[in-house]
Amino acid sequence: MQLTSEPVITIRDLKINFGTKEVLKGINLDVYKGQIIGYIGPNGAGKSTTVKIMLGLIEGYTGEIKISGQNMSTGDVEYKRKIGYVPEVAEIYDNLTAKEYLTFIGELYGIQYAKVDRKAKKLMKLFAIEEAYESRISSYSKGMKQKILIISSLLHNPDILFLDEPLSGLDANSVMVFKEILSELASQGKTIFYSSHIMDVVEKISNRIILLNDGQIAADGSFQELKNKCSEGSLEDIFNQLTGFNEYKSIAEEFVSAVKEV
């Protein structure tokens, strides 16, 4: 997809400290409609912090962030109506049924009850869990709960979608369906921030990959561009090269040796 002239997300010199630790050290980024961004990096690199700042969940940063042309520093939260979010670890109201939970979420976004009820039921049917629509979420498997989180993030038809390990607990068929959903959303101009440690999935679905390392952007480009730059085979190899992590084989050997000790 050809990029529009105006970015959907603009970040300039984004910095934040947690105590004495510099977590983000000056992030500069322009993100456009129709992009699926693979946002990757080692634990502690600042991925979740970046996303939570954009969601308005973390304050105390310096720099400038604009989402859909709106500067976050104004305090106006209207931009949040255009955002969907699937967190890595989510607190979900287990005592509610899916019907109660999803209609509640939909009404928070201003969707009429009858409309969100029909929409939620249809989306659950497409995810093959419609029979559990009026069952308590506490009775759901991990994969079913994940599907509810995905549906809740999309009920209001957001322009920007933030996904943190969204495939957690999904079966193989659902993974294939969800990958296709992301491609279809991107083709309609939706912007997707996809954060995961599963490198082969990021490699396959992303048309742009951003590698964060030690609070800074270490690489930014398509998989092919990163591959040409690093002369490595897979995204996992590129990741290890750019983050300097090349001890995984020796660590694995030592681990197995320790397991064999009596």
Order of alpha helices (4+ residues) and beta strands (2+ residues): beta-beta-beta-alpha-beta-beta-beta-alpha-alpha-alpha-beta-alpha-beta-alpha-beta-beta-alpha-alpha-alpha
